[in-house]
Amino acid sequence: MDTIKESIGIISSAIIGSFIVTASKRNDSVLVIIVSLVAGISCSVLFTPIISDHFRVSSNIENGIAFILGLVGMAVISILQSVLDTLRSNPKEVIGFVKDIFLKDKTTIINNNYKDEEK
């Protein structure tokens, strides 16, 4: 009985978290809203038990985690959608951005910060 209550709590928290973000997006099409809802709920329902077990969270906090993951799951989908749109329109921009992040010379940044601290 407790596991059914916990599952219902997680699912309802996921739905509420996903719905709040979706309700704020009035310019999106119906399909994007439905996909966002499903993505938020899915992320929440799938990852709440994993996070709870990993961090050894009590069952009282699981609903809050599910709510937050419902909000975050939809944000991740929006970010991925923006990246894909940019990649379709200008792939060199995305590739250059990734190169800047991973291949940038970090010693220059460290040396400049060190010189600033000496002043």
Secondary structure, DSSP 8 states (H G I E B T S, - for coil): -HHHHHHHHHHHHHHHHHHHHHHT--SS-HHHHHHHHHHHHHHHHHHHHHHHHHHT--TTTHHHHHHHHHHHHHHHHHHHHHHHHHHHH-HHHHHHHHHHHHHS-HHHHHHHHHHHHH-
